[in-house]
Amino acid sequence: KAGVTQTPRYLIKTRGQQVTLSCSPISGHRSVSWYQQTPGQGLQFLFEYFSETQRNKGNFPGRFSGRQFSNSRSEMNVSTLELGDSALYLCASSLVGGQGLYEQYFGPGTRLTVT
Amino acid sequence: GQQLNQSPQSMFIQEGEDVSMNCTSSSIFNTWLWYKQDPGEGPVLLIALYKAGELTSNGRLTAQFGITRKDSFLNISASIPSDVGIYFCAGPPIIQGAQKLVFGQGTRLTINP
């Protein structure tokens, strides 16, 4: 079974621009979560989507948004980029029921650099 | 919110040594997860724990769910070079419907050949 895929793997943007990152979950996984990883703050939860609805949101400004499509694929968008948005953005997918509910499987991440 | 504290923050060991690391919280968790992250990659799930006192192994890795539900431990036996990386503990906060994980700061493992 293929793992979580994320595109692009690397991205360089300028302050003020916007960016869209894409994530395809493991087949059969309907929950998709996004995390930001930085050296200073570690891994921080951004939001989680299930059935095209955002169910949970972390403590990030409104510039960070996301969506999920009917095939469970997800995108996240960051508008008006700031230097501090430079980070590794990780997508994770999981089943929606049973004991595996909290077992999240991560993609390789998108490394975003804002200059 | 619920925070996870990992120790040690880094470890420098010789190949073949056993490794122990732990993760503590001021709040209880019902699930503990251990991940390993290699440079430039996403975290990989190593072990999931669901019951207080549970001891689970995955090859040379053994993890335990603490009795108090406020801690968890990960042991690696007979370390090899490919064990190098950052190990994270994680768990879902006890908030109804919270499908998210909080992570510890990580333990960076370095192995001298």
Interface residues (C-beta under 8 A of the other chain):
Chain A: V4 S31 S33 G42 L43 F45 E48 F50 R55 N56 G58 L90 A92 S94 Q99 G100 L101 Y102 E103 Q104 Y105 F106 G107 P108 G109 R111
Chain B: T31 L33 Y35 G40 E41 G42 P43 V44 L45 A48 Y50 F88 A90 G91 P92 G97 A98 Q99 K100 L101 V102 F103 G104 Q105 G106
